[in-house]
Amino acid sequence: MKKIITLAAVIICILTAASAQKARFGFNGGLTLSSYKTKVEGETFTSKSKTGFTAGIFTDVTILKNLSFQPALQYTQKGGVDKESLLGDDYKLTLTMNYLEIPFNFLYKFNSANTRFYIGGGPVLSFGLSGQLKVSAGGEHDKADLHFGKTEDDDLKQVDRGANILAGFEFKSGVSITFNYNMSFSNLVIDGDKNNYFHNGYAGVRLGYVLKEKKK
C-alpha cells in the first residue's frame, strides 16, 4: 500500500515540477454508479448498478492555450448488485471494491467569460485496496472480505488498466463539475481467459474546486 501511494505521489510531483509556472491544484468528491461484467464457464452476466463514493486531488498543467494535462489521485468505490431467486428465497449480493485510481486525463477547454466547458479523457491505472461481498437472504445477512493480488489464494488481480472519458464545466470561482465514464480493459480473474473474465465499469459525477493561481 505504501509503495502504491509513494509511486503515485512521485508521478504527480514530477509532472507538476516540469511545468510549475502553469500548474494549478484542486480537489474533488462525488458519487459513482458502478457495475461489473463477468463470464464464468461461457455464461455471461452483467450486474445491476451500485452507488459508491469517490474523492481525490489533481493537478492541472497547461500545455497549450486550450489544452491541459490533468493527472490525479482518486479513491473510488466500484462494484455491483446481483439479485436472484432460488428455491423460493430471494438473494441479494452486493459487491463493493475500493480502488486507488491514477487517471492521466488530457482536457480541451472552450473559453468563455465566466465558464469554461471541457472535454477529454485518457488512460487510467487502478490498484485494488480492499473489497467486500455482502449476501442477504431470508432476513439473514453474511459478508466476506475480498482479496486482491496475483496468486491462486487471491480473489481478483490487484492492478486494473482502463480508459476514462469526461466532460464538465469550470466556473470563474474555481468550482467545477465533471461527468465521467470509466471502462476497464483488464481481465481481473486470476489466470482468466476469454471464457472466464471480470471487468469493472462506472459512471461518475464529481464536484471540485481548483485553487487560484498566485499572481506574480
SELODO-911139 format. One line per 8 residues: number of its first residue (from 1); their letters; for each residue z, x, y of N, C-alpha, C, O, CB. Coordinates in pm, whole numbers, always signed. Atoms other than C-alpha are relative to their C-alpha. Glycine has a CB too. Layout:
N
NUM = a = Z:X:Y:Z:X:Y:Z:X:Y:Z:X:Y:Z:X:Y  ...
END
This chain:
216
1 = mkkiitla = +0:+83:-120:+0:+0:+0:+0:+87:+127:-75:+61:+221:+122:-94:+0  -6:-87:-117:+92:+280:+245:-134:+70:+22:-177:+88:+136:+111:+104:-17  +129:-67:-10:-237:+456:+168:-105:-91:+62:-187:-47:+142:-47:+48:-137  +96:+97:-53:-435:+140:+246:+17:-16:+150:-80:-11:+225:+16:-135:-70  -27:+21:-142:-267:+84:+582:-34:+125:+80:-91:+117:+189:+147:-39:+22  +29:-126:-69:-295:+453:+677:-150:+20:+15:-197:+58:+123:+60:+117:-76  +146:-16:-4:-667:+464:+589:-61:-91:+104:-145:-48:+183:-61:-29:-137  +55:+96:-96:-742:+150:+790:+33:+41:+143:-53:+32:+231:+54:-140:-29
9 = aviicilt = -40:-40:-135:-546:+276:+1091:-79:+122:+47:-119:+128:+163:+150:+31:+3  +77:-120:-36:-724:+613:+1086:-143:-36:+37:-197:+17:+134:+1:+101:-116  +137:+40:-28:-1066:+447:+1073:-13:-59:+140:-103:-23:+216:-48:-102:-104  +7:+65:-131:-996:+232:+1378:+30:+100:+112:-32:+94:+218:+100:-118:+6  -32:-99:-103:-839:+522:+1571:-119:+91:+28:-146:+123:+144:+121:+83:-43  +116:-88:-17:-1143:+743:+1512:-110:-70:+77:-169:-14:+170:-52:+48:-136  +106:+75:-66:-1388:+473:+1616:+33:-26:+146:-54:-23:+233:-25:-132:-73  -41:+27:-138:-1187:+393:+1926:-6:+126:+85:-52:+122:+200:+142:-58:+2
17 = aasaqkar = -1:-125:-75:-1147:+754:+2031:-140:+44:+40:-159:+105:+145:+67:+109:-81  +138:-40:-27:-1524:+806:+2014:-54:-63:+127:-141:-7:+193:-89:-37:-117  +47:+68:-122:-1573:+557:+2298:+120:-53:+78:+123:-170:+116:-98:-116:-35  -128:+43:-58:-1229:+547:+2456:-16:-67:+136:+60:-157:+170:+92:+117:+13  +17:+55:-134:-1360:+467:+2802:-52:-143:-2:-40:-215:+97:-93:+86:+79  +60:+133:+5:-1529:+149:+2683:+61:-87:-110:-2:-183:-154:-149:+11:-20  -64:+75:+108:-1284:+21:+2421:+107:-94:+55:+182:-59:+146:+62:+97:-102  -105:+96:-32:-1066:-288:+2451:+72:-38:-129:+13:-33:-237:-59:-126:+71
25 = fgfngglt = -79:+38:+116:-789:-402:+2219:+36:-147:+7:+46:-204:+116:+126:+87:-11  -37:+140:+3:-695:-750:+2107:+70:-37:-129:+81:+44:-221:-121:-87:+19  -66:+51:+120:-511:-959:+1852:-38:-147:-16:-80:-212:+79:+156:+16:+9  +39:+138:+25:-574:-1295:+1688:+81:-60:-115:+153:+11:-186:-149:-7:-31  -64:+71:+110:-442:-1554:+1447:-69:-134:-19:-128:-188:+75:+151:-20:+26  +66:+128:+22:-570:-1869:+1285:+13:-46:-144:+104:-7:-216:-145:+8:+37  -3:+64:+131:-648:-2063:+971:-125:+33:-80:-232:+59:-24:+14:-152:+15  +114:-19:+90:-872:-2012:+669:-12:-122:-91:+87:-188:-123:+16:+130:-84
33 = lssyktkv = +27:+105:+98:-1033:-2268:+440:-79:+70:-111:-199:+95:-98:-81:-124:+63  +58:-87:+102:-1099:-2079:+118:-23:-72:-132:+35:-176:-159:+90:+119:-23  +26:+49:+136:-1236:-2141:-229:-51:+118:-82:-81:+224:-27:-105:-119:+0  +53:-106:+86:-1349:-1935:-526:-98:-59:-100:-93:-177:-134:+115:+73:-72  +97:+40:+102:-1633:-1948:-774:+16:+94:-118:+16:+216:-103:-147:+4:+55  -23:-81:+118:-1580:-1831:-1129:-87:-48:-115:-128:-163:-122:+147:-4:-39  +76:+31:+120:-1769:-1817:-1454:+68:+67:-118:+90:+188:-117:-149:+46:+13  -69:-51:+118:-1598:-1779:-1792:-78:-44:-123:-96:-163:-149:+147:-51:-5
41 = egetftsk = +77:+27:+122:-1799:-1751:-2112:-116:-96:+27:-144:-185:-54:+91:-57:-108  +116:+82:-33:-2100:-1909:-1939:+29:-129:+71:-64:-196:+116:-73:-30:-123  -38:+124:-68:-1904:-2201:-1786:+33:+31:+146:+124:+108:+175:+122:-67:-71  -19:-26:-143:-1928:-2207:-1404:+89:-105:+63:+78:-224:+33:-135:+5:+72  -92:+92:-68:-1657:-2359:-1185:+20:+45:+144:+38:+164:+170:+136:-8:-74  -31:-26:-141:-1608:-2383:-806:+123:-81:+39:+126:-202:+21:-121:-35:+92  -126:+67:-33:-1260:-2464:-681:-14:-89:+124:-112:-79:+198:+110:+103:+22  -12:+75:-124:-1163:-2712:-413:+62:+93:+104:+121:+195:+70:+85:-129:-19
49 = sktgftag = -45:-87:-109:-1070:-2569:-73:+151:+0:+16:+220:-98:-15:-66:-42:+130  -143:-18:-27:-727:-2439:+19:+19:+57:+140:-55:+147:+180:+66:+93:-107  -28:-49:-135:-583:-2385:+367:+93:+120:-6:+190:+120:-81:+62:-111:+86  -83:-119:-6:-437:-2044:+447:+17:+48:+142:-23:-19:+238:-59:+110:-86  -34:-57:-130:-327:-1821:+733:-66:+136:+15:-85:+207:-84:+154:+11:+17  +54:-134:-28:-482:-1514:+898:+49:+49:+135:+67:-29:+228:-156:-2:-4  -42:-61:-127:-369:-1274:+1169:-40:+146:-3:-48:+207:-109:+153:-15:+24  +39:-140:-1:-474:-931:+1286:-15:+57:+139:+12:-8:+240:-127:+17:-74
57 = iftdvtil = +28:-71:-124:-562:-677:+1551:-142:+56:-8:-195:+77:-117:+104:+114:+26  +136:-53:-1:-901:-546:+1659:-22:+84:+125:+53:+77:+221:-103:-114:-7  +44:-73:-117:-1073:-310:+1896:-147:-30:+24:-226:-37:-71:+24:+153:-16  +137:+35:-37:-1394:-393:+2081:-60:+117:+79:-19:+146:+191:-4:-132:+84  +60:-120:-58:-1613:-91:+2157:-141:-31:+48:-227:-67:-33:-2:+117:-102  +132:+26:-56:-1912:-135:+2389:-99:+109:-41:-74:+228:-22:+8:-9:+153  +106:-93:+39:-2230:+24:+2252:-112:-3:+103:-154:+101:+154:-54:-35:-141  +98:+25:-104:-2488:-124:+2488:+52:-111:+90:+162:-160:+69:-139:-37:-61
65 = knlsfqpa = -46:+100:-96:-2468:-374:+2772:+46:-128:-67:+151:-181:-30:-110:-30:+97  -35:+126:+65:-2460:-678:+2542:+37:+17:-148:+53:-81:-220:-114:-97:+12  -28:-25:+141:-2381:-512:+2210:+130:+77:-14:+152:+177:+55:-115:+77:-66  -126:-69:+22:-2038:-411:+2084:+31:+10:-149:-21:-67:-230:+114:-70:+74  -47:-21:+137:-1876:-285:+1764:+147:-40:-3:+225:+5:+80:-20:+149:-48  -136:+54:+1:-1556:-464:+1663:+64:+12:-140:+62:-85:-216:-2:-147:+45  -75:-13:+125:-1361:-323:+1365:+137:-65:+17:+187:-78:+129:+14:+149:-41  -128:+70:-8:-1035:-498:+1279:+83:+23:-125:+32:+69:-228:-23:-149:+21
73 = lqytqkgg = -91:+9:+114:-734:-515:+1052:+51:-143:-5:+110:-192:+91:+120:+104:+12  -36:+141:+11:-671:-867:+923:+81:-25:-127:+42:+17:-236:-125:-88:+1  -69:+57:+115:-408:-1017:+696:-62:-138:-22:-62:-221:+69:+157:-9:+23  +73:+124:+26:-595:-1304:+529:+39:-59:-135:+41:+10:-237:-151:+24:+5  -28:+72:+124:-497:-1563:+269:-127:-65:-53:-201:-131:+21:+110:-106:+22  +114:+61:+67:-763:-1669:+20:+51:-76:-122:+171:-77:-150:-106:+108:-40  -41:+72:+121:-763:-1880:-296:-77:-130:-17:-191:-143:+30:+148:-29:+4  +64:+128:+25:-842:-2233:-405:+91:-91:-79:+198:-51:-124:-132:+20:-73
81 = vdkesllg = -77:+103:+71:-719:-2551:-571:-86:-61:-110:-204:-87:-90:+50:-110:+97  +67:+63:+113:-811:-2697:-909:+84:-117:-48:+204:-103:-70:-25:+101:-116  -70:+118:+51:-720:-3048:-1023:-69:-48:-127:-191:-70:-128:+4:-113:+107  +53:+40:+130:-764:-3153:-1386:+87:-107:-63:+205:-120:-30:-11:+122:-93  -73:+97:+80:-663:-3435:-1619:-16:+35:-147:-128:+54:-195:-49:-145:+28  +2:-37:+141:-569:-3355:-1978:+105:-80:-75:+224:-72:-44:+22:+151:-17  -89:+81:+84:-421:-3593:-2238:+89:-92:+82:+207:-110:+53:+86:+89:-87  -73:+97:-83:-318:-3840:-1969:+84:+60:+110:+143:-14:+189:+86:-80:-86
89 = ddykltlt = -78:-66:-104:-148:-3581:-1747:-93:+62:+104:-199:+115:+71:+93:+108:-61  +76:-61:-109:-274:-3464:-1408:+57:+138:+30:+178:+153:+49:+3:-89:+127  -40:-138:-28:-263:-3090:-1345:-58:+43:+135:-172:+11:+169:-47:+95:-113  +46:-59:-125:-287:-2914:-1010:+32:+149:-3:+148:+188:-15:+66:-69:+123  -16:-145:-2:-343:-2538:-999:-36:+51:+139:-148:+30:+187:-89:+68:-109  +21:-55:-134:-306:-2365:-662:+7:+151:-6:+111:+208:-40:+104:-56:+99  +8:-147:+2:-418:-2002:-638:+3:+52:+143:-82:+18:+225:-128:+48:-74  -13:-62:-132:-302:-1804:-333:-11:+151:-15:+59:+211:-96:+135:-39:+67
97 = mnyleipf = +18:-145:+4:-421:-1447:-274:+9:+56:+142:-56:+7:+234:-135:+37:-65  -22:-62:-130:-309:-1225:+13:-75:+132:+7:-59:+219:-78:+152:+22:+25  +87:-118:-13:-554:-961:+137:+20:+70:+133:+54:+8:+234:-145:-41:-16  +19:-77:-123:-575:-683:+391:-149:+21:+15:-211:+89:-68:+80:+136:-3  +144:-9:-24:-926:-709:+533:-30:+102:+111:+44:+113:+208:-59:-138:+37  +50:-89:-104:-1116:-445:+730:-146:-37:+26:-236:+19:-37:+14:+151:-42  +137:+35:-34:-1424:-611:+883:-58:+98:+102:+13:+146:+191:-7:-143:+55  +71:-87:-94:-1681:-397:+1066:-111:-84:+64:-226:-79:+21:-59:+129:-72
105 = nflykfns = +93:+94:-61:-1848:-651:+1292:-75:+60:+119:-19:+135:+199:+75:-123:+44  +82:-31:-117:-2133:-596:+1536:-27:-132:+73:-72:-229:+12:-135:+72:-41  +12:+124:-77:-2143:-854:+1817:-106:+14:+109:-114:+115:+178:+135:-37:+62  +92:+10:-113:-2421:-954:+2054:+54:-108:+93:+78:-221:+50:-147:-32:-46  -66:+89:-94:-2282:-1116:+2368:-98:-49:+107:-176:+28:+164:+118:+70:+65  +82:+64:-104:-2455:-1359:+2605:+91:-23:+121:+186:-100:+112:-65:-135:-50  -87:+6:-117:-2306:-1322:+2953:-25:-124:+85:-136:-175:+96:-19:+124:+84  +7:+105:-101:-2228:-1598:+3198:+115:+24:+98:+189:+122:+84:+8:-145:-64
113 = antrfyig = -99:-24:-105:-1999:-1636:+3499:+144:+4:-54:+220:+94:-21:-11:-107:+107  -139:+11:+45:-1679:-1741:+3317:+18:+10:-151:+130:+29:-199:+57:-129:+47  -11:+5:+146:-1758:-1749:+2945:-110:+85:-63:-225:+84:-17:-8:-146:-51  +100:-77:+75:-1933:-1514:+2702:-8:-55:-142:+91:-58:-215:+36:+152:-1  +24:+45:+137:-2083:-1657:+2386:-47:+120:-81:-126:+200:-32:-105:-117:-5  +41:-114:+82:-2125:-1411:+2100:-28:-43:-144:+29:-140:-194:+106:+110:+2  +31:+19:+141:-2272:-1399:+1752:+0:+140:-64:-17:+241:+5:-140:-74:-21  +1:-131:+64:-2254:-1124:+1494:+37:-6:-146:+38:-111:-209:+93:+92:+71
121 = ggpvlsfg = -37:-11:+139:-2149:-1002:+1156:+4:+145:-44:-20:+236:+36:-98:-78:-87  -7:-135:+52:-2108:-701:+932:+68:+4:-135:+111:-99:-186:+72:+91:+96  -65:-14:+130:-1964:-564:+608:+152:-14:+11:+210:+7:+118:-35:+134:-62  -146:+17:+4:-1604:-631:+504:+54:+67:-126:+0:+49:-236:+39:-151:+3  -70:-62:+112:-1375:-426:+283:+138:-62:-8:+213:-59:+89:+8:+156:+16  -127:+70:+16:-1074:-615:+142:+82:+61:-114:+27:+104:-215:-23:-149:-25  -91:-53:+100:-769:-499:-53:+102:-108:-38:+174:-159:+48:+72:+128:+53  -95:+98:+47:-566:-739:-266:+142:+53:+6:+171:+159:-50:-33:-43:-141
129 = lsgqlkvs = -139:-41:-15:-195:-717:-179:+91:-69:-101:+171:-4:-168:+47:-29:+141  -84:+78:+91:-33:-995:-381:-66:-136:-21:-159:-173:+50:+144:-16:+56  +54:+132:+27:-103:-1337:-526:+93:-81:-88:+186:-28:-149:-136:+10:-66  -84:+88:+80:+49:-1635:-698:-78:-122:-45:-156:-179:+31:+125:-42:+79  +60:+121:+56:-66:-1917:-923:+110:-102:-23:+205:-76:-97:-77:+30:-132  -97:+108:+18:+129:-2245:-900:-64:-111:-81:-178:-150:-57:+50:-53:+138  +49:+108:+86:+92:-2515:-1164:+96:-118:+11:+217:-104:-8:-13:+47:-148  -79:+124:-8:+212:-2874:-1112:-54:-101:-98:-174:-127:-103:-2:-58:+145
137 = aggehdka = +40:+100:+101:+210:-3132:-1391:+119:-87:-36:+226:-38:-70:-57:+69:-127  -104:+94:+41:+412:-3445:-1461:+131:+17:+74:+238:-3:+17:+25:+13:-144  -122:-18:-79:+657:-3374:-1181:+67:+134:-18:+167:+163:+47:+97:-107:-35  -55:-133:+22:+725:-3023:-1308:-88:+107:+66:-209:+90:+81:+15:+28:-151  +71:-105:-72:+631:-2702:-1133:+30:+136:-63:+143:+164:-104:+38:+0:+149  -16:-135:+52:+576:-2348:-1254:-87:+94:+82:-183:+50:+146:-37:+7:-152  +80:-96:-76:+442:-2031:-1097:+2:+136:-68:+94:+169:-142:+53:+11:+144  +12:-134:+55:+327:-1683:-1193:-64:+90:+104:-154:+48:+177:-83:-1:-132
145 = dlhfgkte = +55:-97:-95:+254:-1373:-989:-136:+51:-49:-161:+62:-168:+98:+118:+21  +133:-55:+28:-99:-1236:-969:+2:+149:+34:+52:+189:+139:-112:-75:+82  -2:-144:-21:-151:-861:-1003:-142:+54:+18:-233:+22:-58:+68:+71:-119  +129:-63:-29:-438:-662:-851:+0:+145:-49:+102:+213:-42:-31:-5:+151  +11:-138:+46:-563:-334:-996:-134:+23:-66:-234:-38:-28:+114:+34:-96  +125:-30:+69:-825:-192:-1229:+18:+23:-149:-74:+71:-216:-65:+121:+63  -25:-18:+142:-664:-185:-1574:+4:-135:-70:+2:-240:-6:+132:+76:-23  -3:+124:+78:-651:-441:-1854:+128:-79:+22:+133:-198:-7:-16:+32:-147
153 = dddlkqvd = -127:+69:-27:-292:-523:-1754:-3:-77:+131:+87:-157:+159:+114:+100:+3  +11:+69:-128:-410:-647:-1413:-83:-127:-14:-160:-143:-109:-64:+92:+106  +70:+128:+4:-546:-994:-1335:-137:+7:+65:-235:-47:+13:+83:-108:+67  +125:-12:-73:-817:-908:-1081:-10:+138:+62:+92:+205:+83:-12:-110:+109  +20:-127:-69:-969:-599:-921:+59:-8:+140:+60:-113:+203:-151:+35:+6  -65:-2:-131:-796:-491:-603:-99:+4:+116:-76:-59:+219:+91:+118:+9  +95:-19:-110:-1099:-395:-393:-110:-105:-6:-175:-124:-109:-61:+142:-5  +103:+103:-10:-1332:-671:-278:-93:+36:+116:-47:+59:+228:+64:-142:+21
161 = rganilag = +99:-32:-104:-1654:-598:-86:-81:-124:+32:-120:-198:-58:-93:+116:-46  +73:+120:-38:-1833:-863:+112:-67:+15:+135:-86:+126:+185:+92:-119:+2  +65:+2:-131:-2000:-963:+437:+56:-114:+83:+110:-211:+30:-154:-15:-15  -57:+95:-94:-1900:-1158:+744:-105:-42:+103:-179:+42:+153:+123:+62:+71  +81:+48:-112:-2093:-1376:+989:+92:-80:+92:+185:-147:+45:-122:-87:-49  -92:+65:-93:-1934:-1515:+1303:-69:-40:+128:-178:+6:+160:+117:+91:+31  +44:+43:-133:-1980:-1685:+1637:+124:-45:+77:+221:-91:+17:-107:-116:-9  -117:+40:-75:-1743:-1756:+1921:-20:+9:+150:-129:+33:+200:+115:+84:-38
169 = fefksgvs = +0:-2:-146:-1651:-1767:+2287:+115:+88:+48:+225:+84:-6:+12:-144:+58  -105:-74:-67:-1459:-1526:+2506:+3:-45:+145:-98:-38:+215:-22:+155:-11  -13:+52:-135:-1327:-1669:+2831:+44:+111:+96:+91:+217:+54:+100:-117:+3  -30:-101:-103:-1268:-1483:+3157:+145:+45:-7:+176:+158:+29:-32:-55:+138  -143:-31:+9:-891:-1495:+3096:+31:+100:-111:+140:+157:-114:+79:-127:-23  -23:-87:+113:-933:-1285:+2781:+24:-75:-130:+26:-15:-238:+116:+89:+28  -19:+83:+120:-872:-1574:+2542:-134:-18:-71:-237:-35:-6:+61:-140:+38  +123:+18:+77:-1127:-1606:+2263:+24:-95:-117:+137:-108:-164:-54:+134:-50
177 = itfnynms = -5:+82:+120:-1203:-1847:+1981:-120:+37:-85:-234:+39:-38:+2:-154:+35  +104:-51:+89:-1402:-1730:+1680:-5:-81:-129:+98:-113:-188:+25:+148:-32  +23:+66:+128:-1551:-1909:+1381:-75:+98:-90:-172:+160:-47:-80:-136:+18  +68:-96:+88:-1649:-1701:+1078:-11:-54:-142:+63:-144:-183:+73:+133:-1  +10:+26:+143:-1765:-1724:+719:-7:+133:-71:-87:+219:-35:-124:-90:-33  -8:-124:+76:-1680:-1450:+472:-40:-26:-144:+12:-118:-208:+143:+59:+7  +44:+16:+138:-1856:-1412:+138:+21:+130:-77:-1:+239:-24:-148:-42:-5  -28:-115:+84:-1764:-1180:-148:-121:+33:-87:-185:-56:-143:+123:-25:-87
185 = fsnlvidg = +107:-46:+89:-2021:-971:-335:+56:+61:-129:-17:+77:-226:-87:+102:+72  -60:-67:+115:-1777:-809:-579:+40:-98:-109:+89:-208:-81:+122:+80:+45  -52:+74:+116:-1707:-941:-927:+141:+52:-24:+159:+167:-64:-91:+18:-128  -139:-44:+7:-1326:-929:-934:+59:-3:-140:+174:+36:-159:+83:-84:+90  -48:+1:+137:-1295:-978:-1308:+0:+143:-56:-100:+214:-45:-87:-92:-87  -8:-132:+61:-1176:-662:-1485:-103:+6:-114:-101:-78:-205:+145:+29:-53  +106:-14:+101:-1474:-543:-1695:-87:-126:-7:-134:-163:-115:+61:+29:-137  +81:+122:-3:-1664:-856:-1584:-148:+30:-10:-192:+144:+3:+29:-78:+126
193 = dknnyfhn = +146:-10:+5:-2035:-922:-1622:-58:-131:+54:+13:-209:+116:-50:+28:-146  +66:+118:-56:-2290:-1194:-1535:+52:-130:-59:+32:-236:-1:-148:+10:-21  -55:+119:+63:-2116:-1437:-1773:+150:-15:+21:+210:-114:-22:-31:+1:-147  -142:+4:-31:-1764:-1358:-1656:+22:+61:+137:+25:+183:+152:+84:+75:-109  -17:-52:-135:-1709:-1331:-1284:+94:-87:+82:+125:-200:+45:-134:+12:+69  -87:+69:-96:-1485:-1431:-993:-37:+49:+139:-34:+169:+166:+153:+24:-31  +38:-34:-137:-1595:-1443:-627:+81:-83:+99:+102:-202:+79:-151:-22:+22  -70:+68:-109:-1398:-1528:-311:-97:-44:+109:-209:+6:+119:+107:+92:+59
201 = gyagvrlg = +74:+39:-119:-1523:-1706:-3:+91:-84:+90:+176:-158:+41:-128:-78:-37  -80:+85:-88:-1371:-1864:+307:-66:-15:+137:-145:+69:+180:+142:+59:+17  +36:+23:-140:-1439:-2011:+649:+128:+11:+81:+235:-33:+36:-70:-140:+20  -120:-18:-80:-1200:-1924:+928:-22:-34:+146:-134:-31:+197:+48:+141:-12  +2:+19:-146:-1113:-2008:+1286:+119:+78:+55:+231:+64:+6:+8:-154:+40  -103:-87:-56:-917:-1761:+1500:+7:-16:+151:-95:-22:+219:-27:+146:-37  -24:-1:-144:-764:-1783:+1845:+50:+140:+34:+148:+187:-24:+103:-111:+44  -36:-138:-30:-744:-1440:+2003:+20:+25:+148:-5:-61:+233:-106:+92:-52
209 = yvlkekkk = -15:-43:-138:-664:-1251:+2317:-42:+145:+11:+6:+230:-63:+146:-19:+50  +48:-135:-23:-845:-942:+2445:+71:+56:+124:+67:-4:+231:-156:+2:+19  -70:-62:-112:-639:-710:+2664:-100:+45:+106:-206:+98:+73:+85:+118:-47  +90:-37:-109:-796:-648:+3002:-10:+151:+15:+87:+223:-7:+48:-61:+131  +22:-143:-20:-947:-308:+3073:+75:+47:+124:+83:-22:+225:-151:+30:+14  -69:-57:-115:-747:-84:+3302:-102:+46:+105:-204:+105:+72:+89:+119:-43  +88:-42:-109:-907:-25:+3637:+18:+150:+25:+130:+201:+27:+29:-80:+130  -5:-144:-25:-997:+338:+3705:+32:+29:+147:+40:+145:+186:-134:+66:-40
END
